[in-house]
Amino acid sequence: MDPTTLVIVAIVAAVMLAGAVFLAVHLIGAQKEMSGRVAQIAESTAANQAELRRTLDERLDGVSRRLGEGLEQSSARTAETLGDLKKHLNVLDAAQKHISELSGHVVGLQDILANKQARGAFGEIQLHDLVTSALPPSAYEFQATLSNNRRADCLVKLPNPPGPIVVDAKFPLESYHALRSAEDESARTAASRSFTQDILKHVGDIAERYILPGETAESALMFLPSEAVYAELHANFPGTVEQSYRQRVWIVSPTTLMATLNTVRAVLQDAQMREQAGVVQREVQALLKDVLRLDDRVSKLHRHFDQAGEDMRQIRISTEKVVKRGENIENIQVGEMEADDTGLDARVHQLPPRDREAG
């Protein structure tokens, strides 16, 4: 190998050695930098873990606190709910007692309605309450005896026409109960026939006993103290209702009787107004006379006021004249005194000196 080649090889070897040394130095620096970054990452990771742990601890504490508060509130609400539930149960117990008492009253009412005499008394009491609440005491009479010795449950005293009208409070209820409790069509048909017969018989009795020409009105009222019976009659037995109309017996319920009584009250008020029409007319005429008399007296008083005003004006004129005359008199007196003083001085100058001094 020639020297040139050796030199080249040596140079190449030196360059490679220098490159290796540079590479080794660079690698060592990179390793140190990497170690530093790893250390920073480790420190940052440790700090993040500590922050995360602290945050988790705080959140866990907050969750525990809220959970405890929620449990306390839930316990309080549960206790309050239980208290309200206890109150409601007490109310339900009281309502149950009232229902039991009401059931006893309903049973008592059924017993009343099952007995004819008690049912009649019940109808009369209800009729009494309706009539007394709608009419003045002078417009009705209970248990009134008619000329045929029949006793009416209530006699409404209407003026002629139409005249006093009788209200009967008895009503057939057995056939209605049979109608409501009918289980088949045949039983219902038989109960309907019985119900119709009872109603028409009662209507006929009312027409015969309580419609007396010249004494009562030409019609009478049959009072049914049950809206259910009234509704059943008008809904399913229109023929029976028409027959009662032909016999001039009007079937009424508590609601329709109240409307009828209100109409009666209006009729009574109108009759009283007609009776008092003459008195009202006389009072109006007297009132007109009083008004005319008052107008005449006011006119006279107005003339007196005018005359008094004229007299005051004349007095004022006279006063002004008196004042002017007084001023004129005063002026005249002053003028005379001045004239007297002037003449006296002249006469004094005309006297002799001795007489002047003496004067």
RODO-2510 file (C-alpha; in nm, 4 decimals, decimal comma):
residues 359
     n   res          X          Y          Z
     1     m     0,0000     0,0000     0,0000
     2     d     0,1466     0,3292    -0,1033
     3     p     0,1769     0,6228     0,1325
     4     t    -0,1056     0,8156    -0,0339
     5     t    -0,3509     0,5419     0,0285
     6     l    -0,2389     0,5190     0,3866
     7     v    -0,2867     0,8895     0,4291
     8     i    -0,6338     0,8692     0,2821
     9     v    -0,7225     0,5753     0,5023
    10     a    -0,5848     0,7592     0,8036
    11     i    -0,7833     1,0668     0,7130
    12     v    -1,0972     0,8627     0,6646
    13     a    -1,0364     0,6852     0,9944
    14     a    -0,9815     1,0170     1,1684
    15     v    -1,3002     1,1582     1,0169
    16     m    -1,4946     0,8516     1,1224
    17     l    -1,3461     0,8720     1,4701
    18     a    -1,4332     1,2395     1,4910
    19     g    -1,7885     1,1609     1,3708
    20     a    -1,8191     0,8858     1,6260
    21     v    -1,6959     1,1170     1,8998
    22     f    -1,9411     1,3907     1,7870
    23     l    -2,2214     1,1400     1,7700
    24     a    -2,1339     1,0117     2,1145
    25     v    -2,1283     1,3643     2,2555
    26     h    -2,4616     1,4455     2,0862
    27     l    -2,6147     1,1264     2,2185
    28     i    -2,4933     1,2032     2,5699
    29     g    -2,6467     1,5564     2,5501
    30     a    -2,9699     1,4202     2,4115
    31     q    -2,9746     1,1616     2,6883
    32     k    -2,9238     1,4312     2,9518
    33     e    -3,2014     1,6442     2,7966
    34     m    -3,4248     1,3423     2,7800
    35     s    -3,3474     1,2659     3,1454
    36     g    -3,4340     1,6246     3,2353
    37     r    -3,7625     1,6064     3,0444
    38     v    -3,8413     1,2734     3,2027
    39     a    -3,7739     1,4250     3,5433
    40     q    -3,9998     1,7219     3,4599
    41     i    -4,2681     1,4876     3,3343
    42     a    -4,2347     1,2827     3,6517
    43     e    -4,2620     1,5964     3,8673
    44     s    -4,5595     1,7233     3,6636
    45     t    -4,7226     1,3832     3,6853
    46     a    -4,6678     1,3749     4,0605
    47     a    -4,8128     1,7259     4,0945
    48     n    -5,1110     1,6348     3,8761
    49     q    -5,1680     1,3223     4,0789
    50     a    -5,1543     1,5237     4,3990
    51     e    -5,3985     1,7822     4,2552
    52     l    -5,6212     1,5041     4,1278
    53     r    -5,6117     1,3379     4,4678
    54     r    -5,6936     1,6665     4,6387
    55     t    -5,9774     1,7349     4,3925
    56     l    -6,1129     1,3847     4,4382
    57     d    -6,0954     1,4245     4,8155
    58     e    -6,2811     1,7571     4,7971
    59     r    -6,5463     1,6163     4,5661
    60     l    -6,5838     1,3087     4,7793
    61     d    -6,6246     1,5329     5,0829
    62     g    -6,8825     1,7453     4,8954
    63     v    -7,0695     1,4365     4,7797
    64     s    -7,0649     1,2953     5,1314
    65     r    -7,1870     1,6261     5,2731
    66     r    -7,4635     1,6600     5,0146
    67     l    -7,5569     1,2989     5,0627
    68     g    -7,5807     1,3555     5,4361
    69     e    -7,7877     1,6716     5,3888
    70     g    -8,0072     1,4913     5,1392
    71     l    -8,0585     1,2078     5,3815
    72     e    -8,1458     1,4537     5,6576
    73     q    -8,3909     1,6411     5,4328
    74     s    -8,5346     1,3130     5,3125
    75     s    -8,5771     1,2007     5,6703
    76     a    -8,7437     1,5319     5,7592
    77     r    -8,9748     1,5095     5,4574
    78     t    -9,0501     1,1498     5,5365
    79     a    -9,1357     1,2438     5,8933
    80     e    -9,3514     1,5336     5,7698
    81     t    -9,5216     1,3070     5,5179
    82     l    -9,5879     1,0522     5,7856
    83     g    -9,7334     1,3287     6,0042
    84     d    -9,9578     1,4461     5,7192
    85     l   -10,0526     1,0871     5,6497
    86     k   -10,1470     1,0470     6,0129
    87     k   -10,3595     1,3629     5,9944
    88     h   -10,5281     1,2377     5,6776
    89     l   -10,5917     0,9057     5,8441
    90     n   -10,7501     1,0903     6,1364
    91     v   -10,9647     1,2865     5,8904
    92     l   -11,0597     0,9635     5,7173
    93     d   -11,1504     0,8123     6,0524
    94     a   -11,3695     1,1137     6,1289
    95     a   -11,5233     1,0940     5,7817
    96     q   -11,5868     0,7263     5,8357
    97     k   -11,7647     0,8082     6,1597
    98     h   -11,9732     1,0732     5,9803
    99     i   -12,0513     0,8259     5,7045
   100     s   -12,1599     0,5747     5,9655
   101     e   -12,3800     0,8381     6,1282
   102     l   -12,5156     0,9393     5,7870
   103     s   -12,5882     0,5756     5,7098
   104     g   -12,7875     0,5629     6,0312
   105     h   -12,9758     0,8764     5,9247
   106     v   -13,0403     0,7272     5,5808
   107     v   -13,1734     0,4141     5,7418
   108     g   -13,3910     0,6361     5,9596
   109     l   -13,5128     0,8201     5,6491
   110     q   -13,5936     0,4897     5,4838
   111     d   -13,7900     0,3896     5,7911
   112     i   -13,9753     0,7195     5,7734
   113     l   -14,0557     0,6789     5,4058
   114     a   -14,1646     0,3177     5,4591
   115     n   -14,4330     0,4230     5,7053
   116     k   -14,7318     0,5991     5,5492
   117     q   -14,8049     0,8253     5,8449
   118     a   -14,4377     0,9132     5,8912
   119     r   -14,4027     0,9700     5,5177
   120     g   -14,7016     1,2041     5,5231
   121     a   -14,5507     1,3950     5,8153
   122     f   -14,2199     1,4158     5,6286
   123     g   -14,3944     1,5609     5,3231
   124     e   -14,5868     1,8077     5,5379
   125     i   -14,2665     1,9246     5,7100
   126     q   -14,0932     1,9778     5,3771
   127     l   -14,4008     2,1580     5,2436
   128     h   -14,4082     2,3746     5,5574
   129     d   -14,0441     2,4747     5,5127
   130     l   -14,0899     2,5638     5,1454
   131     v   -14,4080     2,7651     5,1975
   132     t   -14,2865     2,9583     5,5030
   133     s   -13,9612     3,0498     5,3268
   134     a   -14,1377     3,1799     5,0134
   135     l   -14,4631     3,3444     5,1282
   136     p   -14,5664     3,5930     5,3974
   137     p   -14,7632     3,4498     5,6931
   138     s   -15,0881     3,6072     5,5745
   139     a   -15,0731     3,4234     5,2431
   140     y   -15,1144     3,0623     5,3650
   141     e   -15,2787     2,8416     5,6260
   142     f   -15,1741     2,4890     5,7259
   143     q   -15,4303     2,2196     5,8095
   144     a   -15,7133     2,4426     5,6902
   145     t   -16,0641     2,2968     5,7178
   146     l   -16,2846     2,3399     5,4121
   147     s   -16,6637     2,3554     5,3945
   148     n   -16,6788     1,9814     5,3170
   149     n   -16,4937     1,9140     5,6460
   150     r   -16,1822     1,8063     5,4566
   151     r   -15,8562     1,9200     5,6073
   152     a   -15,6031     2,0530     5,3559
   153     d   -15,2315     2,0223     5,4248
   154     c   -15,1823     2,3798     5,3062
   155     l   -15,4150     2,6456     5,1700
   156     v   -15,2466     2,9200     4,9706
   157     k   -15,4655     3,2305     4,9880
   158     l   -15,4673     3,3731     4,6374
   159     p   -15,7034     3,6583     4,5390
   160     n   -15,9980     3,5964     4,3089
   161     p   -15,9349     3,4890     4,0469
   162     p   -15,8137     3,2182     4,0812
   163     g   -15,8909     3,2029     4,4543
   164     p   -15,7376     2,9927     4,7342
   165     i   -15,5500     2,6857     4,6119
   166     v   -15,4939     2,3646     4,8101
   167     v   -15,1580     2,1852     4,8280
   168     d   -15,1677     1,8187     4,9286
   169     a   -14,8454     1,6625     5,0584
   170     k   -14,9408     1,2912     5,0596
   171     f   -14,7898     1,0720     4,7907
   172     p   -14,7955     0,6985     4,7028
   173     l   -14,4485     0,5493     4,7373
   174     e   -14,4948     0,1703     4,7641
   175     s   -14,5673     0,1240     4,3948
   176     y   -14,2681     0,3431     4,3078
   177     h   -14,0393     0,1208     4,5171
   178     a   -14,1895    -0,1829     4,3477
   179     l   -14,1231    -0,0203     4,0110
   180     r   -13,7599     0,0532     4,0994
   181     s   -13,6979    -0,2962     4,2360
   182     a   -13,8592    -0,4824     3,9427
   183     e   -13,6175    -0,7462     3,8117
   184     d   -13,7826    -0,8447     3,4830
   185     e   -14,0108    -0,6914     3,2247
   186     s   -14,3296    -0,8500     3,3552
   187     a   -14,2644    -0,7270     3,7093
   188     r   -14,1865    -0,3839     3,5748
   189     t   -14,5076    -0,3788     3,3700
   190     a   -14,7150    -0,4765     3,6722
   191     a   -14,5377    -0,2196     3,8908
   192     s   -14,5885     0,0505     3,6258
   193     r   -14,9607    -0,0274     3,6117
   194     s   -14,9865    -0,0159     3,9903
   195     f   -14,7875     0,3083     4,0021
   196     t   -15,0153     0,4697     3,7430
   197     q   -15,3299     0,3564     3,9250
   198     d   -15,2046     0,4886     4,2588
   199     i   -15,1129     0,8258     4,1128
   200     l   -15,4437     0,8641     3,9288
   201     k   -15,6425     0,7560     4,2362
   202     h   -15,4629     1,0129     4,4467
   203     v   -15,5169     1,2768     4,1765
   204     g   -15,8886     1,1921     4,1724
   205     d   -15,9115     1,2184     4,5508
   206     i   -15,7459     1,5613     4,5428
   207     a   -15,9785     1,6841     4,2674
   208     e   -16,2842     1,5587     4,4593
   209     r   -16,1855     1,6833     4,8030
   210     y   -15,9968     2,0086     4,7428
   211     i   -16,1484     2,1668     4,4308
   212     l   -16,4682     2,3320     4,5529
   213     p   -16,6465     2,5787     4,3210
   214     g   -16,6882     2,9186     4,4793
   215     e   -16,4587     2,8330     4,7675
   216     t   -16,1243     2,7275     4,6230
   217     a   -15,9474     2,7712     4,2953
   218     e   -16,0372     2,5573     3,9964
   219     s   -15,7168     2,3578     4,0420
   220     a   -15,5069     2,2041     4,3186
   221     l   -15,1448     2,1013     4,3716
   222     m   -15,0178     1,7529     4,4436
   223     f   -14,6804     1,7877     4,6174
   224     l   -14,4252     1,5075     4,5674
   225     p   -14,1412     1,5633     4,8185
   226     s   -13,9131     1,3440     4,6057
   227     e   -13,7434     1,4681     4,2909
   228     a   -13,6809     1,1061     4,1870
   229     v   -14,0524     1,0203     4,1863
   230     y   -14,1298     1,3446     4,0009
   231     a   -13,8613     1,2714     3,7384
   232     e   -13,9796     0,9113     3,6927
   233     l   -14,3373     1,0267     3,6510
   234     h   -14,2606     1,2918     3,3886
   235     a   -14,0003     1,0846     3,2054
   236     n   -14,1859     0,7534     3,1709
   237     f   -14,5536     0,8278     3,2438
   238     p   -14,6525     1,1335     3,0367
   239     g   -15,0056     0,9972     2,9924
   240     t   -15,0583     0,9953     3,3687
   241     v   -14,9366     1,3544     3,3898
   242     e   -15,1764     1,4581     3,1115
   243     q   -15,4693     1,2944     3,2910
   244     s   -15,3793     1,4856     3,6083
   245     y   -15,3816     1,8053     3,4008
   246     r   -15,7268     1,7227     3,2672
   247     q   -15,8501     1,6875     3,6249
   248     r   -15,6783     2,0230     3,7009
   249     v   -15,4409     1,8743     3,9542
   250     w   -15,0871     1,9987     3,9029
   251     i   -14,8103     1,7652     4,0223
   252     v   -14,5124     1,9545     4,1673
   253     s   -14,1749     1,8618     4,3197
   254     p   -13,9783     2,0660     4,5765
   255     t   -13,8046     2,2550     4,2944
   256     t   -14,1153     2,3269     4,0878
   257     l   -14,3171     2,4077     4,4018
   258     m   -14,0610     2,6716     4,4974
   259     a   -14,0918     2,8232     4,1483
   260     t   -14,4724     2,8139     4,1813
   261     l   -14,4587     2,9800     4,5224
   262     n   -14,2360     3,2558     4,3854
   263     t   -14,4975     3,3142     4,1152
   264     v   -14,7683     3,3187     4,3822
   265     r   -14,5706     3,5779     4,5766
   266     a   -14,5484     3,7958     4,2659
   267     v   -14,9248     3,7593     4,2142
   268     l   -14,9894     3,8563     4,5769
   269     q   -14,7677     4,1609     4,5448
   270     d   -14,9477     4,2612     4,2260
   271     a   -15,2858     4,2165     4,3988
   272     q   -15,1725     4,4272     4,6905
   273     m   -15,0549     4,6934     4,4491
   274     r   -15,3956     4,6912     4,2766
   275     e   -15,5702     4,7151     4,6133
   276     q   -15,3532     5,0075     4,7091
   277     a   -15,3819     5,1764     4,3683
   278     g   -15,6683     5,4041     4,4860
   279     v   -15,4798     5,4965     4,8015
   280     v   -15,1683     5,5654     4,6001
   281     q   -15,3657     5,7771     4,3551
   282     r   -15,5211     5,9803     4,6367
   283     e   -15,1846     6,0271     4,7980
   284     v   -15,0387     6,1398     4,4653
   285     q   -15,3193     6,3916     4,4210
   286     a   -15,2669     6,5225     4,7746
   287     l   -14,8964     6,5389     4,7016
   288     l   -14,9642     6,7431     4,3868
   289     k   -15,1820     6,9824     4,5894
   290     d   -14,9046     7,0169     4,8460
   291     v   -14,6577     7,0885     4,5666
   292     l   -14,8849     7,3549     4,4169
   293     r   -14,9373     7,5092     4,7601
   294     l   -14,5633     7,5068     4,8179
   295     d   -14,5074     7,6714     4,4785
   296     d   -14,7605     7,9452     4,5661
   297     r   -14,5921     8,0076     4,8998
   298     v   -14,2523     8,0191     4,7351
   299     s   -14,3862     8,2736     4,4863
   300     k   -14,5220     8,4844     4,7708
   301     l   -14,1925     8,4578     4,9525
   302     h   -14,0126     8,5580     4,6344
   303     r   -14,2386     8,8646     4,6066
   304     h   -14,1650     8,9483     4,9702
   305     f   -13,7947     8,9222     4,8971
   306     d   -13,8352     9,1500     4,5930
   307     q   -14,0369     9,4021     4,8009
   308     a   -13,7757     9,3851     5,0797
   309     g   -13,5043     9,4509     4,8228
   310     e   -13,6982     9,7484     4,6871
   311     d   -13,7510     9,8779     5,0407
   312     m   -13,3796     9,8436     5,1120
   313     r   -13,3014    10,0331     4,7932
   314     q   -13,5426    10,3147     4,8908
   315     i   -13,3967    10,3228     5,2425
   316     r   -13,0481    10,3500     5,0936
   317     i   -13,1636    10,6397     4,8702
   318     s   -13,3194    10,8140     5,1703
   319     t   -13,0016    10,7584     5,3711
   320     e   -12,7905    10,9092     5,0950
   321     k   -13,0246    11,2108     5,0791
   322     v   -13,0057    11,2592     5,4550
   323     v   -12,6254    11,2423     5,4412
   324     k   -12,6148    11,4958     5,1580
   325     r   -12,8509    11,7293     5,3411
   326     g   -12,6355    11,7025     5,6544
   327     e   -12,3268    11,7895     5,4520
   328     n   -12,5089    12,0859     5,2957
   329     i   -12,6188    12,2076     5,6404
   330     e   -12,2651    12,1752     5,7706
   331     n   -12,1317    12,3713     5,4738
   332     i   -12,3945    12,6442     5,5272
   333     q   -12,3066    12,6822     5,8987
   334     v   -11,9358    12,7148     5,8224
   335     g   -12,0059    12,9853     5,5602
   336     e   -12,2235    13,1878     5,7997
   337     m   -11,9605    13,1778     6,0716
   338     e   -11,6940    13,3111     5,8337
   339     a   -11,9296    13,5892     5,7183
   340     d   -12,0057    13,6895     6,0803
   341     d   -11,6365    13,7134     6,1652
   342     t   -11,5693    13,9447     5,8671
   343     g   -11,8554    14,1897     5,9547
   344     l   -11,7462    14,2044     6,3178
   345     d   -11,3922    14,3116     6,2206
   346     a   -11,5287    14,5858     5,9953
   347     r   -11,7523    14,7241     6,2693
   348     v   -11,4652    14,7165     6,5147
   349     h   -11,2499    14,9284     6,2819
   350     q   -11,5330    15,1742     6,2487
   351     l   -11,5574    15,2385     6,6263
   352     p   -11,3673    15,5186     6,7954
   353     p   -11,0302    15,4201     6,9453
   354     r   -11,1665    15,4358     7,3014
   355     d   -11,4599    15,2143     7,2123
   356     r   -11,2279    14,9794     7,0185
   357     e   -11,0142    14,9303     7,3217
   358     a   -11,3124    14,8794     7,5378
   359     g   -11,4513    14,6355     7,2933
***
